[in-house]
Amino acid sequence: MSTRSPSRVGGVSALSAGNARSVVYRGLLATKSSNYLVVLSGFFEPVFYLLSFGIGLGSFVGAVTDSRGDEIPYAAFIAPALLAVSAMNGAIYDSTWNVFFKMRFSKLYEGMLATSLGPLDVALGEIALALLRGALYATGFLLVMQVLGLNLSWWALLAFPAVLLIAFGFASLGMAITSYMKTFQQMDWITFVMLPMFLFSATFYPLSVYPPVIQGVIQALPLWHGVELVRGLTTGSVGPWMLVHVLYYLVMIALGLVFTTRRLRALFLA
Amino acid sequence: MSATVTQRAEPAVARATAQRFGTWYVTEHNLRRLKNYGWTVVATAFGTPLLYLFAFGVGLATLITQNRGEGAVAGVDYLVFVAPALLCTAAVTVASEEFTYTIMMGFKWNPIFFAMNAAPLQPFQIVNGVILFVAIRMTVTCGIYFAIVAAFGAVQSPAGVLGVAIAVLGGLAFGTPLMAYSASLTEDRGQFAMVMRFIVVPMTLFSGTMFPLTQLPVGLQWIGWISPLWHSTELARVTSYGMTEPTWLSVVHVVYLVALAAVGWVLAARITARRLNK
């Protein structure tokens, strides 16, 4: 890239023009003109799950003991988990399928990086888009929970930033992983990692049904921390241990951002 | 059969064979195409049932038994109750994969249906070939599913093996109308994402799969009544653990599923013929 101006050499300034908002703006325009209905409809998925499991299955299960030993109704147990899952799904789909398409087919990033935008601008811009979508779903779902009486505490208000934190973690890491993908079929492996995480991260029943070894494995996975964090907030069982979950995501975000930026630089600016 | 092609038969002969065996050629083509994503098919065919069985049949079942005792759901273990539903859902999942984007691709992005039609195959042969292929894929997937479910001890009667055929019938009853719809689409404006979100997902959640349909408010039970998945799951429960059900209701299940599959099939063939002969 011999045309790059000398002021962009070295440090963060070589990676960013501080203009991630133009990437966001472009994304919003593209959504508005093409698939906003698809985006909006994503809100319904966790609601369907909540109605099916919470109301239908809930009457079989009755009350559930959460990780702190409190008895809570089944619907109130799974609702926060579904919220965390929808944050993960939204972020992953935005940062994998959409990014994959833009990277491999529409060559969007090559165009962006040929301008003054740097890889960090692109990464942050794409992640911000994923977060906007996550924020939209989280607001809607928290309102549904409120209407159904599933927010058991005022702490539930903090579930909103918690969901954004979860989405940020998955989006930043997901984009880095996507950069290694070359075909649509490889993308199926992402689904293959997400499905067990969705099913086993104490989403539908407490972790205590598993033997200790499996519990340990699940506790190492990011979604479990997200589920525990959101569940603690909406049910009001809050304590200093929740900072561990927050820390987990902060580390994940930092690693993901470094990783993604390096990959974008290696792919397009080397 | 493919040997005839390589031997460069007389055009008239090649044409006659193509017309005669058209359906099988289309099926064969699709089976070969499957090799492109063979590992995904194998991994999902084995992995998905195992995951769902552990999650719901073992994990959730533990919780339900803890809270409500043995035989809390429909008088049997939760694993036994949920297994036929998972089997039938697997067929519906294959149908929703194979009868959406693949069909649009055949008309639009990689318009192989037009090529086949020029080969010359009749439109109905193309439709039959695709449906036959999907039925084969469903049978293999559900066969593996059934073997795993049986290994978990979740099948109480030998008649339970009929569940594979029932699941395939249910998958076709959902799939052929979907194929007709897909064949009628000329532009991709996210319709398939909508079908997944507002038909496939609610259908799998509200068809009496994870819990009996009667558990839902009456206002939502109609979803099950019109859902092919509910009809196939109920039938599969009868064969798997002898769920008690009036005979007339079992007959209704079969008639409804066959009727849906047949109507969808005819519609798909008509729409395809109209589109290819334009």
Interface residues (C-beta under 8 A of the other chain):
Chain A: N35 L37 V38 S41 G42 F44 E45 F48 Y49 L51 S52 F53 I55 G56 L57 S59 F60 V61 G62 A63 V64 Q185 D188 F192 L195 P196 L199 F200 F204 Y205 P206 V209 Y210
Chain B: N36 Y37 W39 T40 A43 T44 G47 T48 L51 Y52 F54 A55 F56 G59 L60 T62 L63 I64 N67 R68 A72 V73 G190 A193 M194 R197 F198 V201 P202 L205 F206 M210 F211 Q215 L216 P217 L220
